[in-house]
Amino acid sequence: MLIAVLKSKIHRVRITQVDLDYVGSLTLDRDLMDAAGLLPYEQVHVLNVNTGARIETYLIEGPRGSGIVGLNGPAARTGMVGDLVIVIAYAWLTPEEAHSHKPIVIFPREGNRL
């Protein structure tokens, strides 16, 4: 049996752009992705602290050091520039693996900087 456990969490970054006409996804500063151990096209959940909206999408790599957190396509309807969001990814592990697993949790500062 496998269980879903927290793999990575980026706690409270601000949305910097929304683009309804984009294909869809979450654009994220590559520095944030690396710090949280996230990969391009990886599935993530985005939790909007301001509205309570919760969506599931995938990551698109944004420019390093840009601070970009962009909701694209239909996801753009779930938040506004300035909203705080939490980005979460899960991993499937056996219960035995889960006992020793340590998730990566980062707390960026203002401007979505490390």
QUIWO-V820518 format. One record per pair of residues at least 6 apart in sequence whose ideal C-beta (glycine too) atoms are under 6 Angstrom apart, sorted by sequence separation. I is the first residue (numbers start at 1). GAP is how many residues later the second one is. D is the distance in Angstrom with one decimal. If there is no record, write none. Layout:
<<I | GAP | D> <I | GAP | D>>
This chain:
<<62 | 6 | 3.9> <47 | 7 | 5.2> <71 | 8 | 5.3> <93 | 8 | 5.9> <46 | 9 | 5.0> <45 | 11 | 5.4> <43 | 15 | 5.5> <44 | 15 | 5.8> <41 | 17 | 5.2> <42 | 17 | 5.2> <57 | 18 | 5.3> <40 | 19 | 5.8> <26 | 20 | 5.8> <55 | 20 | 5.5> <38 | 21 | 5.9> <40 | 21 | 4.6> <10 | 22 | 5.8> <55 | 23 | 5.2> <53 | 25 | 4.1> <10 | 26 | 5.1> <8 | 28 | 4.3> <8 | 29 | 5.1> <8 | 30 | 5.4> <26 | 31 | 5.2> <28 | 31 | 5.5> <30 | 31 | 5.2> <48 | 31 | 4.9> <25 | 32 | 5.4> <25 | 33 | 5.3> <26 | 33 | 5.7> <27 | 33 | 4.7> <29 | 33 | 5.0> <31 | 33 | 5.1> <50 | 33 | 4.3> <28 | 34 | 5.5> <30 | 34 | 4.5> <31 | 34 | 5.8> <50 | 34 | 6.0> <25 | 35 | 4.6> <27 | 35 | 4.5> <48 | 35 | 5.5> <49 | 35 | 4.0> <29 | 37 | 5.2> <48 | 37 | 5.3> <29 | 38 | 5.5> <29 | 39 | 5.1> <46 | 39 | 5.3> <47 | 39 | 4.4> <27 | 41 | 5.5> <46 | 41 | 5.7> <27 | 43 | 3.7> <44 | 43 | 5.4> <45 | 43 | 4.7> <69 | 43 | 5.8> <67 | 44 | 5.1> <44 | 45 | 5.1> <67 | 45 | 3.8> <25 | 47 | 5.0> <42 | 47 | 5.9> <24 | 48 | 5.5> <24 | 49 | 2.8> <22 | 50 | 3.6> <23 | 50 | 5.6> <24 | 50 | 5.8> <22 | 51 | 5.1> <38 | 51 | 5.9> <16 | 52 | 5.4> <16 | 53 | 5.3> <17 | 53 | 4.2> <18 | 53 | 4.8> <19 | 53 | 5.0> <15 | 54 | 5.3> <13 | 56 | 4.9> <20 | 56 | 4.4> <19 | 57 | 5.8> <18 | 58 | 4.1> <15 | 64 | 5.0> <15 | 66 | 5.5> <37 | 67 | 4.7> <14 | 68 | 5.9> <15 | 68 | 4.8> <36 | 68 | 5.4> <14 | 70 | 5.9> <36 | 70 | 5.2> <35 | 71 | 4.9> <12 | 72 | 5.0> <11 | 75 | 5.6> <10 | 77 | 4.2> <9 | 79 | 5.2> <35 | 79 | 5.5> <8 | 81 | 4.4> <7 | 82 | 4.7> <7 | 83 | 5.6> <31 | 83 | 5.9> <7 | 84 | 3.9> <4 | 86 | 4.4> <5 | 86 | 6.0> <4 | 88 | 5.9> <5 | 88 | 5.6> <2 | 90 | 4.3> <5 | 93 | 5.0> <13 | 95 | 5.3> <5 | 96 | 5.9> <7 | 96 | 5.8> <8 | 96 | 4.9> <9 | 96 | 4.5> <10 | 96 | 5.5> <11 | 96 | 5.1> <6 | 97 | 4.2> <13 | 99 | 4.6>>
